[in-house]
Amino acid sequence: MPTGPKAPKRPRDPNQLAKSIVDLATGETEDKKPLASARKGGLKGGKARAKTLTPEQRSEIATVAAQARWKKGD
């Protein structure tokens, strides 16, 4: 499975797919690419959140998460 940015979704209908390919080839539309900055923000989100939480809040979140994991086995 590729680890890079996902390619944009293409239409499933063969006629729409053909039109989108022609539009891309002729330059009528541009291929949309995901922004690299969005990925960077996602990578630091958890660390930034953990830094702002108090130890009591982190403990409570961890307790709820552990209970949810153990509950799944029932």
All heavy atoms as TSV, in Angstrom:
chain	resi	resn	atom	element	x	y	z
A	1	MET	N	N	0.841	-1.180	0.000
A	1	MET	CA	C	0.000	0.000	0.000
A	1	MET	C	C	0.881	1.236	0.000
A	1	MET	O	O	1.789	1.362	0.805
A	1	MET	CB	C	-0.893	-0.050	1.243
A	1	MET	CG	C	-1.784	1.143	1.376
A	1	MET	SD	S	-2.899	0.997	2.765
A	1	MET	CE	C	-4.388	0.696	1.878
A	2	PRO	N	N	0.633	2.175	-0.904
A	2	PRO	CA	C	1.466	3.371	-0.968
A	2	PRO	C	C	1.301	4.231	0.271
A	2	PRO	O	O	0.225	4.331	0.842
A	2	PRO	CB	C	0.974	4.097	-2.211
A	2	PRO	CG	C	-0.247	3.422	-2.672
A	2	PRO	CD	C	-0.371	2.141	-1.944
A	3	THR	N	N	2.401	4.847	0.690
A	3	THR	CA	C	2.347	5.688	1.888
A	3	THR	C	C	2.265	7.162	1.556
A	3	THR	O	O	2.113	7.978	2.438
A	3	THR	CB	C	3.591	5.444	2.762
A	3	THR	OG1	O	4.748	5.718	1.980
A	3	THR	CG2	C	3.629	4.024	3.270
A	4	GLY	N	N	2.373	7.526	0.298
A	4	GLY	CA	C	2.347	8.929	-0.104
A	4	GLY	C	C	0.934	9.472	-0.145
A	4	GLY	O	O	-0.026	8.815	0.247
A	5	PRO	N	N	0.797	10.706	-0.645
A	5	PRO	CA	C	-0.537	11.310	-0.733
A	5	PRO	C	C	-1.427	10.524	-1.687
A	5	PRO	O	O	-0.968	9.965	-2.677
A	5	PRO	CB	C	-0.285	12.710	-1.259
A	5	PRO	CG	C	1.155	12.821	-1.541
A	5	PRO	CD	C	1.843	11.579	-1.096
A	6	LYS	N	N	-2.696	10.470	-1.357
A	6	LYS	CA	C	-3.646	9.736	-2.191
A	6	LYS	C	C	-3.898	10.482	-3.491
A	6	LYS	O	O	-3.906	11.707	-3.534
A	6	LYS	CB	C	-4.977	9.569	-1.460
A	6	LYS	CG	C	-4.913	8.642	-0.290
A	6	LYS	CD	C	-6.289	8.465	0.291
A	6	LYS	CE	C	-6.261	7.484	1.437
A	6	LYS	NZ	N	-7.573	7.275	1.998
A	7	ALA	N	N	-4.113	9.715	-4.552
A	7	ALA	CA	C	-4.468	10.312	-5.837
A	7	ALA	C	C	-5.925	10.749	-5.769
A	7	ALA	O	O	-6.721	10.171	-5.023
A	7	ALA	CB	C	-4.272	9.290	-6.950
A	8	PRO	N	N	-6.302	11.766	-6.521
A	8	PRO	CA	C	-7.696	12.202	-6.482
A	8	PRO	C	C	-8.615	11.114	-7.017
A	8	PRO	O	O	-8.220	10.312	-7.868
A	8	PRO	CB	C	-7.719	13.438	-7.376
A	8	PRO	CG	C	-6.479	13.372	-8.179
A	8	PRO	CD	C	-5.492	12.560	-7.418
A	9	LYS	N	N	-9.826	11.082	-6.509
A	9	LYS	CA	C	-10.793	10.081	-6.944
A	9	LYS	C	C	-11.232	10.384	-8.371
A	9	LYS	O	O	-11.417	11.530	-8.751
A	9	LYS	CB	C	-11.993	10.051	-6.017
A	9	LYS	CG	C	-11.660	9.510	-4.662
A	9	LYS	CD	C	-12.902	9.250	-3.870
A	9	LYS	CE	C	-12.513	8.582	-2.571
A	9	LYS	NZ	N	-13.660	8.144	-1.831
A	10	ARG	N	N	-11.379	9.353	-9.132
A	10	ARG	CA	C	-11.829	9.476	-10.512
A	10	ARG	C	C	-13.260	8.981	-10.601
A	10	ARG	O	O	-13.678	8.104	-9.844
A	10	ARG	CB	C	-10.951	8.624	-11.440
A	10	ARG	CG	C	-9.479	8.967	-11.379
A	10	ARG	CD	C	-9.222	10.283	-12.046
A	10	ARG	NE	N	-7.784	10.538	-12.111
A	10	ARG	CZ	C	-7.259	11.726	-12.000
A	10	ARG	NH1	N	-8.013	12.761	-11.831
A	10	ARG	NH2	N	-5.965	11.891	-12.073
A	11	PRO	N	N	-14.039	9.503	-11.548
A	11	PRO	CA	C	-15.419	9.039	-11.706
A	11	PRO	C	C	-15.456	7.558	-12.091
A	11	PRO	O	O	-14.584	7.074	-12.818
A	11	PRO	CB	C	-15.967	9.895	-12.852
A	11	PRO	CG	C	-15.015	11.009	-13.034
A	11	PRO	CD	C	-13.712	10.587	-12.471
A	12	ARG	N	N	-16.465	6.837	-11.605
A	12	ARG	CA	C	-16.597	5.419	-11.928
A	12	ARG	C	C	-17.279	5.207	-13.275
A	12	ARG	O	O	-17.059	4.199	-13.930
A	12	ARG	CB	C	-17.372	4.713	-10.826
A	12	ARG	CG	C	-16.604	4.734	-9.512
A	12	ARG	CD	C	-17.251	3.877	-8.509
A	12	ARG	NE	N	-17.089	2.496	-8.963
A	12	ARG	CZ	C	-17.138	1.446	-8.180
A	12	ARG	NH1	N	-17.351	1.615	-6.913
A	12	ARG	NH2	N	-17.001	0.240	-8.651
A	13	ASP	N	N	-18.109	6.158	-13.667
A	13	ASP	CA	C	-18.809	6.050	-14.934
A	13	ASP	C	C	-17.791	6.214	-16.073
A	13	ASP	O	O	-17.031	7.194	-16.089
A	13	ASP	CB	C	-19.883	7.141	-15.037
A	13	ASP	CG	C	-20.626	7.090	-16.362
A	13	ASP	OD1	O	-21.131	6.011	-16.722
A	13	ASP	OD2	O	-20.694	8.141	-17.041
A	14	PRO	N	N	-17.750	5.268	-17.027
A	14	PRO	CA	C	-16.741	5.348	-18.101
A	14	PRO	C	C	-16.817	6.637	-18.919
A	14	PRO	O	O	-15.782	7.182	-19.308
A	14	PRO	CB	C	-17.052	4.138	-18.983
A	14	PRO	CG	C	-17.842	3.217	-18.135
A	14	PRO	CD	C	-18.544	4.060	-17.119
A	15	ASN	N	N	-18.017	7.139	-19.167
A	15	ASN	CA	C	-18.152	8.369	-19.949
A	15	ASN	C	C	-17.609	9.577	-19.186
A	15	ASN	O	O	-16.916	10.428	-19.752
A	15	ASN	CB	C	-19.612	8.604	-20.336
A	15	ASN	CG	C	-20.113	7.547	-21.301
A	15	ASN	OD1	O	-19.379	7.113	-22.179
A	15	ASN	ND2	N	-21.352	7.117	-21.128
A	16	GLN	N	N	-17.932	9.660	-17.909
A	16	GLN	CA	C	-17.435	10.768	-17.097
A	16	GLN	C	C	-15.917	10.666	-16.931
A	16	GLN	O	O	-15.210	11.680	-16.937
A	16	GLN	CB	C	-18.111	10.780	-15.740
A	16	GLN	CG	C	-19.576	11.150	-15.798
A	16	GLN	CD	C	-20.236	11.077	-14.430
A	16	GLN	OE1	O	-19.652	10.582	-13.476
A	16	GLN	NE2	N	-21.464	11.563	-14.355
A	17	LEU	N	N	-15.411	9.453	-16.782
A	17	LEU	CA	C	-13.973	9.251	-16.652
A	17	LEU	C	C	-13.260	9.703	-17.922
A	17	LEU	O	O	-12.241	10.393	-17.863
A	17	LEU	CB	C	-13.661	7.782	-16.367
A	17	LEU	CG	C	-12.195	7.400	-16.280
A	17	LEU	CD1	C	-11.516	8.173	-15.168
A	17	LEU	CD2	C	-12.043	5.911	-16.067
A	18	ALA	N	N	-13.815	9.325	-19.073
A	18	ALA	CA	C	-13.216	9.726	-20.350
A	18	ALA	C	C	-13.190	11.246	-20.475
A	18	ALA	O	O	-12.177	11.826	-20.894
A	18	ALA	CB	C	-13.991	9.104	-21.514
A	19	LYS	N	N	-14.290	11.904	-20.103
A	19	LYS	CA	C	-14.335	13.368	-20.192
A	19	LYS	C	C	-13.305	13.999	-19.257
A	19	LYS	O	O	-12.614	14.950	-19.640
A	19	LYS	CB	C	-15.723	13.889	-19.859
A	19	LYS	CG	C	-15.764	15.418	-19.936
A	19	LYS	CD	C	-17.125	15.971	-19.834
A	19	LYS	CE	C	-17.236	17.458	-19.897
A	19	LYS	NZ	N	-16.075	18.270	-19.911
A	20	SER	N	N	-13.168	13.457	-18.040
A	20	SER	CA	C	-12.202	14.043	-17.107
A	20	SER	C	C	-10.776	13.843	-17.611
A	20	SER	O	O	-9.930	14.723	-17.436
A	20	SER	CB	C	-12.380	13.453	-15.713
A	20	SER	OG	O	-12.018	12.100	-15.681
A	21	ILE	N	N	-10.492	12.707	-18.247
A	21	ILE	CA	C	-9.156	12.475	-18.790
A	21	ILE	C	C	-8.868	13.450	-19.933
A	21	ILE	O	O	-7.782	14.016	-20.017
A	21	ILE	CB	C	-9.010	11.011	-19.252
A	21	ILE	CG1	C	-9.005	10.087	-18.032
A	21	ILE	CG2	C	-7.738	10.817	-20.075
A	21	ILE	CD1	C	-9.068	8.613	-18.365
A	22	VAL	N	N	-9.849	13.658	-20.794
A	22	VAL	CA	C	-9.676	14.609	-21.901
A	22	VAL	C	C	-9.485	16.016	-21.357
A	22	VAL	O	O	-8.613	16.763	-21.825
A	22	VAL	CB	C	-10.880	14.537	-22.876
A	22	VAL	CG1	C	-10.841	15.684	-23.875
A	22	VAL	CG2	C	-10.903	13.203	-23.593
A	23	ASP	N	N	-10.267	16.386	-20.356
A	23	ASP	CA	C	-10.129	17.722	-19.762
A	23	ASP	C	C	-8.733	17.916	-19.168
A	23	ASP	O	O	-8.134	18.983	-19.304
A	23	ASP	CB	C	-11.189	17.946	-18.688
A	23	ASP	CG	C	-12.586	18.134	-19.269
A	23	ASP	OD1	O	-12.698	18.350	-20.493
A	23	ASP	OD2	O	-13.564	18.058	-18.488
A	24	LEU	N	N	-8.216	16.895	-18.497
A	24	LEU	CA	C	-6.871	16.986	-17.930
A	24	LEU	C	C	-5.822	17.078	-19.041
A	24	LEU	O	O	-4.874	17.857	-18.944
A	24	LEU	CB	C	-6.577	15.772	-17.048
A	24	LEU	CG	C	-7.280	15.735	-15.700
A	24	LEU	CD1	C	-7.069	14.388	-15.024
A	24	LEU	CD2	C	-6.785	16.852	-14.821
A	25	ALA	N	N	-6.002	16.276	-20.086
A	25	ALA	CA	C	-5.022	16.259	-21.174
A	25	ALA	C	C	-4.998	17.577	-21.943
A	25	ALA	O	O	-3.936	18.013	-22.391
A	25	ALA	CB	C	-5.323	15.101	-22.123
A	26	THR	N	N	-6.150	18.201	-22.108
A	26	THR	CA	C	-6.211	19.448	-22.875
A	26	THR	C	C	-5.946	20.677	-22.009
A	26	THR	O	O	-5.849	21.783	-22.532
A	26	THR	CB	C	-7.589	19.604	-23.549
A	26	THR	OG1	O	-8.607	19.583	-22.544
A	26	THR	CG2	C	-7.822	18.509	-24.566
A	27	GLY	N	N	-5.848	20.487	-20.705
A	27	GLY	CA	C	-5.552	21.597	-19.814
A	27	GLY	C	C	-6.771	22.396	-19.400
A	27	GLY	O	O	-6.638	23.473	-18.836
A	28	GLU	N	N	-7.970	21.890	-19.673
A	28	GLU	CA	C	-9.182	22.613	-19.268
A	28	GLU	C	C	-9.362	22.597	-17.757
A	28	GLU	O	O	-9.905	23.525	-17.176
A	28	GLU	CB	C	-10.403	22.013	-19.957
A	28	GLU	CG	C	-10.449	22.283	-21.448
A	28	GLU	CD	C	-11.696	21.741	-22.109
A	28	GLU	OE1	O	-12.747	21.680	-21.439
A	28	GLU	OE2	O	-11.619	21.382	-23.282
A	29	THR	N	N	-8.924	21.528	-17.123
A	29	THR	CA	C	-8.955	21.447	-15.661
A	29	THR	C	C	-7.595	20.982	-15.186
A	29	THR	O	O	-6.827	20.373	-15.930
A	29	THR	CB	C	-10.026	20.463	-15.146
A	29	THR	OG1	O	-9.733	19.164	-15.659
A	29	THR	CG2	C	-11.409	20.877	-15.541
A	30	GLU	N	N	-7.299	21.266	-13.911
A	30	GLU	CA	C	-6.035	20.837	-13.336
A	30	GLU	C	C	-6.280	19.698	-12.374
A	30	GLU	O	O	-7.342	19.604	-11.749
A	30	GLU	CB	C	-5.367	21.992	-12.598
A	30	GLU	CG	C	-4.880	23.078	-13.526
A	30	GLU	CD	C	-4.114	24.142	-12.784
A	30	GLU	OE1	O	-3.716	23.902	-11.629
A	30	GLU	OE2	O	-3.920	25.216	-13.360
A	31	ASP	N	N	-5.291	18.833	-12.256
A	31	ASP	CA	C	-5.371	17.714	-11.331
A	31	ASP	C	C	-5.244	18.249	-9.910
A	31	ASP	O	O	-4.305	18.983	-9.596
A	31	ASP	CB	C	-4.245	16.725	-11.626
A	31	ASP	CG	C	-4.626	15.299	-11.315
A	31	ASP	OD1	O	-5.782	15.073	-10.928
A	31	ASP	OD2	O	-3.766	14.423	-11.481
A	32	LYS	N	N	-6.186	17.922	-9.050
A	32	LYS	CA	C	-6.152	18.400	-7.670
A	32	LYS	C	C	-5.229	17.506	-6.857
A	32	LYS	O	O	-5.337	16.290	-6.880
A	32	LYS	CB	C	-7.556	18.382	-7.068
A	32	LYS	CG	C	-8.513	19.311	-7.776
A	32	LYS	CD	C	-9.900	19.208	-7.209
A	32	LYS	CE	C	-10.864	20.048	-8.008
A	32	LYS	NZ	N	-12.238	19.817	-7.621
A	33	LYS	N	N	-4.315	18.131	-6.135
A	33	LYS	CA	C	-3.390	17.386	-5.296
A	33	LYS	C	C	-3.588	17.825	-3.851
A	33	LYS	O	O	-3.794	18.999	-3.574
A	33	LYS	CB	C	-1.950	17.647	-5.722
A	33	LYS	CG	C	-1.662	17.133	-7.121
A	33	LYS	CD	C	-0.229	17.377	-7.503
A	33	LYS	CE	C	-0.002	16.894	-8.917
A	33	LYS	NZ	N	1.332	17.188	-9.391
A	34	PRO	N	N	-3.506	16.865	-2.910
A	34	PRO	CA	C	-3.665	17.253	-1.504
A	34	PRO	C	C	-2.515	18.154	-1.048
A	34	PRO	O	O	-1.393	18.032	-1.531
A	34	PRO	CB	C	-3.638	15.924	-0.748
A	34	PRO	CG	C	-3.234	14.889	-1.716
A	34	PRO	CD	C	-3.319	15.455	-3.085
A	35	LEU	N	N	-2.821	19.038	-0.137
A	35	LEU	CA	C	-1.817	19.956	0.372
A	35	LEU	C	C	-0.897	19.248	1.352
A	35	LEU	O	O	-1.339	18.505	2.220
A	35	LEU	CB	C	-2.484	21.139	1.076
A	35	LEU	CG	C	-3.362	22.030	0.202
A	35	LEU	CD1	C	-4.053	23.074	1.061
A	35	LEU	CD2	C	-2.534	22.692	-0.868
A	36	ALA	N	N	0.384	19.465	1.230
A	36	ALA	CA	C	1.350	18.855	2.132
A	36	ALA	C	C	1.214	19.435	3.538
A	36	ALA	O	O	1.483	18.758	4.523
A	36	ALA	CB	C	2.764	19.063	1.604
A	37	SER	N	N	0.780	20.692	3.629
A	37	SER	CA	C	0.668	21.322	4.943
A	37	SER	C	C	-0.418	20.665	5.791
A	37	SER	O	O	-0.314	20.627	7.018
A	37	SER	CB	C	0.392	22.816	4.802
A	37	SER	OG	O	-0.832	23.019	4.132
A	38	ALA	N	N	-1.441	20.125	5.158
A	38	ALA	CA	C	-2.495	19.445	5.915
A	38	ALA	C	C	-1.937	18.192	6.578
A	38	ALA	O	O	-2.285	17.870	7.715
A	38	ALA	CB	C	-3.658	19.100	4.998
A	39	ARG	N	N	-1.082	17.483	5.903
A	39	ARG	CA	C	-0.469	16.280	6.474
A	39	ARG	C	C	0.419	16.645	7.651
A	39	ARG	O	O	0.426	15.981	8.666
A	39	ARG	CB	C	0.336	15.561	5.389
A	39	ARG	CG	C	1.101	14.365	5.863
A	39	ARG	CD	C	0.176	13.218	6.227
A	39	ARG	NE	N	0.972	12.084	6.637
A	39	ARG	CZ	C	0.608	11.253	7.587
A	39	ARG	NH1	N	-0.545	11.393	8.175
A	39	ARG	NH2	N	1.370	10.261	7.926
A	40	LYS	N	N	1.182	17.731	7.513
A	40	LYS	CA	C	2.060	18.152	8.595
A	40	LYS	C	C	1.254	18.512	9.836
A	40	LYS	O	O	1.649	18.197	10.953
A	40	LYS	CB	C	2.902	19.346	8.162
A	40	LYS	CG	C	3.955	19.008	7.151
A	40	LYS	CD	C	4.724	20.254	6.746
A	40	LYS	CE	C	5.687	19.958	5.629
A	40	LYS	NZ	N	6.340	21.168	5.134
A	41	GLY	N	N	0.115	19.175	9.641
A	41	GLY	CA	C	-0.719	19.546	10.775
A	41	GLY	C	C	-1.257	18.323	11.491
A	41	GLY	O	O	-1.338	18.289	12.718
A	42	GLY	N	N	-1.611	17.287	10.729
A	42	GLY	CA	C	-2.122	16.063	11.332
A	42	GLY	C	C	-1.058	15.339	12.131
A	42	GLY	O	O	-1.349	14.669	13.120
A	43	LEU	N	N	0.187	15.454	11.717
A	43	LEU	CA	C	1.264	14.754	12.409
A	43	LEU	C	C	1.565	15.362	13.774
A	43	LEU	O	O	1.989	14.664	14.683
A	43	LEU	CB	C	2.538	14.771	11.556
A	43	LEU	CG	C	2.503	13.933	10.295
A	43	LEU	CD1	C	3.778	14.125	9.488
A	43	LEU	CD2	C	2.338	12.464	10.630
A	44	LYS	N	N	1.345	16.662	13.912
A	44	LYS	CA	C	1.669	17.267	15.206
A	44	LYS	C	C	0.441	17.519	16.077
A	44	LYS	O	O	0.574	18.006	17.178
A	44	LYS	CB	C	2.467	18.553	15.019
A	44	LYS	CG	C	1.908	19.573	14.084
A	44	LYS	CD	C	2.878	20.729	13.974
A	44	LYS	CE	C	2.596	21.549	12.743
A	44	LYS	NZ	N	3.390	22.744	12.657
A	45	GLY	N	N	-0.732	17.165	15.605
A	45	GLY	CA	C	-1.954	17.438	16.350
A	45	GLY	C	C	-2.028	16.732	17.696
A	45	GLY	O	O	-2.381	17.330	18.713
A	46	GLY	N	N	-1.700	15.450	17.738
A	46	GLY	CA	C	-1.781	14.693	18.981
A	46	GLY	C	C	-0.790	15.183	20.019
A	46	GLY	O	O	-1.106	15.277	21.211
A	47	LYS	N	N	0.412	15.492	19.582
A	47	LYS	CA	C	1.427	15.986	20.513
A	47	LYS	C	C	1.042	17.349	21.070
A	47	LYS	O	O	1.217	17.623	22.261
A	47	LYS	CB	C	2.781	16.067	19.814
A	47	LYS	CG	C	3.375	14.725	19.480
A	47	LYS	CD	C	4.697	14.880	18.763
A	47	LYS	CE	C	5.241	13.529	18.345
A	47	LYS	NZ	N	6.490	13.658	17.575
A	48	ALA	N	N	0.487	18.208	20.208
A	48	ALA	CA	C	0.084	19.538	20.652
A	48	ALA	C	C	-1.065	19.430	21.655
A	48	ALA	O	O	-1.100	20.160	22.650
A	48	ALA	CB	C	-0.330	20.391	19.463
A	49	ARG	N	N	-2.000	18.509	21.395
A	49	ARG	CA	C	-3.120	18.333	22.317
A	49	ARG	C	C	-2.627	17.789	23.652
A	49	ARG	O	O	-3.043	18.252	24.724
A	49	ARG	CB	C	-4.140	17.372	21.717
A	49	ARG	CG	C	-5.313	17.126	22.622
A	49	ARG	CD	C	-6.353	16.252	21.958
A	49	ARG	NE	N	-7.479	16.087	22.846
A	49	ARG	CZ	C	-8.039	14.922	23.142
A	49	ARG	NH1	N	-7.590	13.827	22.584
A	49	ARG	NH2	N	-9.056	14.854	23.960
A	50	ALA	N	N	-1.740	16.810	23.624
A	50	ALA	CA	C	-1.223	16.224	24.862
A	50	ALA	C	C	-0.470	17.262	25.692
A	50	ALA	O	O	-0.515	17.232	26.918
A	50	ALA	CB	C	-0.314	15.044	24.540
A	51	LYS	N	N	0.188	18.185	25.009
A	51	LYS	CA	C	0.954	19.211	25.736
A	51	LYS	C	C	0.022	20.150	26.498
A	51	LYS	O	O	0.367	20.646	27.565
A	51	LYS	CB	C	1.803	20.001	24.740
A	51	LYS	CG	C	2.789	20.946	25.390
A	51	LYS	CD	C	3.523	21.784	24.355
A	51	LYS	CE	C	4.673	21.001	23.773
A	51	LYS	NZ	N	5.535	21.844	22.915
A	52	THR	N	N	-1.178	20.402	25.958
A	52	THR	CA	C	-2.087	21.349	26.601
A	52	THR	C	C	-2.930	20.708	27.708
A	52	THR	O	O	-3.492	21.424	28.528
A	52	THR	CB	C	-3.034	21.991	25.574
A	52	THR	OG1	O	-3.823	20.972	24.972
A	52	THR	CG2	C	-2.253	22.727	24.504
A	53	LEU	N	N	-3.022	19.382	27.729
A	53	LEU	CA	C	-3.847	18.712	28.745
A	53	LEU	C	C	-3.094	18.584	30.064
A	53	LEU	O	O	-1.869	18.431	30.082
A	53	LEU	CB	C	-4.242	17.314	28.260
A	53	LEU	CG	C	-5.167	17.229	27.058
A	53	LEU	CD1	C	-5.320	15.786	26.628
A	53	LEU	CD2	C	-6.513	17.823	27.368
A	54	THR	N	N	-3.855	18.590	31.147
A	54	THR	CA	C	-3.259	18.348	32.458
A	54	THR	C	C	-3.060	16.837	32.615
A	54	THR	O	O	-3.694	16.038	31.921
A	54	THR	CB	C	-4.179	18.852	33.584
A	54	THR	OG1	O	-5.374	18.079	33.570
A	54	THR	CG2	C	-4.512	20.321	33.417
A	55	PRO	N	N	-2.205	16.422	33.546
A	55	PRO	CA	C	-2.018	14.985	33.775
A	55	PRO	C	C	-3.333	14.278	34.155
A	55	PRO	O	O	-3.564	13.132	33.753
A	55	PRO	CB	C	-1.022	14.932	34.932
A	55	PRO	CG	C	-0.254	16.204	34.816
A	55	PRO	CD	C	-1.246	17.219	34.305
A	56	GLU	N	N	-4.201	14.965	34.885
A	56	GLU	CA	C	-5.478	14.366	35.265
A	56	GLU	C	C	-6.360	14.141	34.032
A	56	GLU	O	O	-7.028	13.112	33.915
A	56	GLU	CB	C	-6.219	15.249	36.278
A	56	GLU	CG	C	-5.543	15.348	37.638
A	56	GLU	CD	C	-4.404	16.369	37.657
A	56	GLU	OE1	O	-4.354	17.260	36.776
A	56	GLU	OE2	O	-3.540	16.247	38.547
A	57	GLN	N	N	-6.376	15.123	33.129
A	57	GLN	CA	C	-7.172	14.977	31.907
A	57	GLN	C	C	-6.643	13.837	31.046
A	57	GLN	O	O	-7.409	13.045	30.500
A	57	GLN	CB	C	-7.158	16.280	31.109
A	57	GLN	CG	C	-7.945	17.400	31.753
A	57	GLN	CD	C	-7.747	18.726	31.020
A	57	GLN	OE1	O	-6.643	19.043	30.567
A	57	GLN	NE2	N	-8.822	19.493	30.908
A	58	ARG	N	N	-5.314	13.736	30.907
A	58	ARG	CA	C	-4.728	12.644	30.117
A	58	ARG	C	C	-5.068	11.298	30.729
A	58	ARG	O	O	-5.391	10.340	30.033
A	58	ARG	CB	C	-3.212	12.810	30.023
A	58	ARG	CG	C	-2.788	13.900	29.056
A	58	ARG	CD	C	-1.323	13.797	28.682
A	58	ARG	NE	N	-0.428	13.785	29.829
A	58	ARG	CZ	C	0.096	14.858	30.404
A	58	ARG	NH1	N	-0.202	16.050	29.921
A	58	ARG	NH2	N	0.898	14.754	31.432
A	59	SER	N	N	-5.026	11.212	32.047
A	59	SER	CA	C	-5.358	9.966	32.737
A	59	SER	C	C	-6.814	9.573	32.500
A	59	SER	O	O	-7.122	8.404	32.252
A	59	SER	CB	C	-5.085	10.112	34.233
A	59	SER	OG	O	-5.459	8.942	34.910
A	60	GLU	N	N	-7.708	10.535	32.563
A	60	GLU	CA	C	-9.129	10.267	32.336
A	60	GLU	C	C	-9.370	9.781	30.904
A	60	GLU	O	O	-10.107	8.820	30.679
A	60	GLU	CB	C	-9.945	11.526	32.613
A	60	GLU	CG	C	-11.435	11.378	32.367
A	60	GLU	CD	C	-12.108	10.363	33.278
A	60	GLU	OE1	O	-11.615	10.126	34.403
A	60	GLU	OE2	O	-13.129	9.773	32.860
A	61	ILE	N	N	-8.736	10.428	29.957
A	61	ILE	CA	C	-8.883	10.026	28.551
A	61	ILE	C	C	-8.349	8.610	28.361
A	61	ILE	O	O	-8.967	7.785	27.684
A	61	ILE	CB	C	-8.155	11.031	27.622
A	61	ILE	CG1	C	-8.895	12.376	27.645
A	61	ILE	CG2	C	-8.055	10.500	26.204
A	61	ILE	CD1	C	-8.127	13.505	26.979
A	62	ALA	N	N	-7.210	8.310	28.963
A	62	ALA	CA	C	-6.625	6.976	28.846
A	62	ALA	C	C	-7.517	5.915	29.491
A	62	ALA	O	O	-7.670	4.815	28.964
A	62	ALA	CB	C	-5.237	6.952	29.472
A	63	THR	N	N	-8.132	6.252	30.619
A	63	THR	CA	C	-9.029	5.315	31.299
A	63	THR	C	C	-10.249	5.003	30.437
A	63	THR	O	O	-10.631	3.838	30.277
A	63	THR	CB	C	-9.494	5.902	32.650
A	63	THR	OG1	O	-8.337	6.201	33.442
A	63	THR	CG2	C	-10.384	4.939	33.397
A	64	VAL	N	N	-10.842	6.027	29.855
A	64	VAL	CA	C	-12.005	5.825	28.981
A	64	VAL	C	C	-11.618	4.980	27.770
A	64	VAL	O	O	-12.348	4.076	27.363
A	64	VAL	CB	C	-12.593	7.189	28.553
A	64	VAL	CG1	C	-13.644	7.021	27.480
A	64	VAL	CG2	C	-13.169	7.906	29.761
A	65	ALA	N	N	-10.446	5.248	27.200
A	65	ALA	CA	C	-9.992	4.494	26.035
A	65	ALA	C	C	-9.758	3.031	26.383
A	65	ALA	O	O	-10.132	2.126	25.632
A	65	ALA	CB	C	-8.718	5.112	25.467
A	66	ALA	N	N	-9.147	2.776	27.544
A	66	ALA	CA	C	-8.896	1.402	27.964
A	66	ALA	C	C	-10.204	0.658	28.202
A	66	ALA	O	O	-10.361	-0.511	27.810
A	66	ALA	CB	C	-8.040	1.393	29.221
A	67	GLN	N	N	-11.179	1.318	28.816
A	67	GLN	CA	C	-12.489	0.682	29.045
A	67	GLN	C	C	-13.162	0.356	27.720
A	67	GLN	O	O	-13.756	-0.704	27.560
A	67	GLN	CB	C	-13.377	1.589	29.888
A	67	GLN	CG	C	-12.931	1.690	31.326
A	67	GLN	CD	C	-13.711	2.733	32.101
A	67	GLN	OE1	O	-14.447	3.535	31.532
A	67	GLN	NE2	N	-13.525	2.731	33.424
A	68	ALA	N	N	-13.043	1.239	26.735
A	68	ALA	CA	C	-13.641	0.993	25.427
A	68	ALA	C	C	-12.980	-0.192	24.745
A	68	ALA	O	O	-13.642	-1.020	24.115
A	68	ALA	CB	C	-13.530	2.239	24.561
A	69	ARG	N	N	-11.646	-0.307	24.877
A	69	ARG	CA	C	-10.933	-1.431	24.252
A	69	ARG	C	C	-11.347	-2.748	24.888
A	69	ARG	O	O	-11.583	-3.740	24.199
A	69	ARG	CB	C	-9.416	-1.244	24.386
A	69	ARG	CG	C	-8.840	-0.281	23.390
A	69	ARG	CD	C	-7.326	-0.360	23.347
A	69	ARG	NE	N	-6.692	-0.090	24.632
A	69	ARG	CZ	C	-6.363	1.115	25.077
A	69	ARG	NH1	N	-6.620	2.171	24.330
A	69	ARG	NH2	N	-5.784	1.265	26.232
A	70	TRP	N	N	-11.444	-2.790	26.204
A	70	TRP	CA	C	-11.812	-4.036	26.887
A	70	TRP	C	C	-13.270	-4.381	26.658
A	70	TRP	O	O	-13.656	-5.562	26.650
A	70	TRP	CB	C	-11.521	-3.925	28.376
A	70	TRP	CG	C	-10.056	-4.092	28.654
A	70	TRP	CD1	C	-9.169	-3.095	28.904
A	70	TRP	CD2	C	-9.306	-5.308	28.662
A	70	TRP	NE1	N	-7.918	-3.615	29.073
A	70	TRP	CE2	C	-7.973	-4.969	28.940
A	70	TRP	CE3	C	-9.641	-6.639	28.464
A	70	TRP	CZ2	C	-6.973	-5.940	29.023
A	70	TRP	CZ3	C	-8.629	-7.594	28.555
A	70	TRP	CH2	C	-7.329	-7.236	28.819
A	71	LYS	N	N	-14.131	-3.391	26.462
A	71	LYS	CA	C	-15.548	-3.638	26.243
A	71	LYS	C	C	-15.781	-4.313	24.894
A	71	LYS	O	O	-16.713	-5.101	24.740
A	71	LYS	CB	C	-16.318	-2.318	26.311
A	71	LYS	CG	C	-17.809	-2.485	26.269
A	71	LYS	CD	C	-18.498	-1.149	26.432
A	71	LYS	CE	C	-20.012	-1.333	26.423
A	71	LYS	NZ	N	-20.704	-0.077	26.579
A	72	LYS	N	N	-14.932	-4.057	23.898
A	72	LYS	CA	C	-15.099	-4.621	22.573
A	72	LYS	C	C	-15.039	-6.143	22.576
A	72	LYS	O	O	-15.618	-6.777	21.716
A	72	LYS	CB	C	-14.028	-4.083	21.616
A	72	LYS	CG	C	-14.257	-2.668	21.183
A	72	LYS	CD	C	-13.203	-2.249	20.181
A	72	LYS	CE	C	-13.403	-0.819	19.758
A	72	LYS	NZ	N	-12.398	-0.392	18.788
A	73	GLY	N	N	-14.341	-6.740	23.518
A	73	GLY	CA	C	-14.181	-8.186	23.569
A	73	GLY	C	C	-15.440	-8.933	23.980
A	73	GLY	O	O	-15.540	-10.144	23.803
A	74	ASP	N	N	-16.458	-8.251	24.518
A	74	ASP	CA	C	-17.670	-8.925	24.989
A	74	ASP	C	C	-18.500	-9.482	23.871
A	74	ASP	O	O	-18.636	-9.115	22.820
A	74	ASP	CB	C	-18.538	-7.951	25.797
A	74	ASP	CG	C	-17.867	-7.637	27.145
A	74	ASP	OD1	O	-16.946	-8.380	27.523
A	74	ASP	OD2	O	-18.282	-6.660	27.776
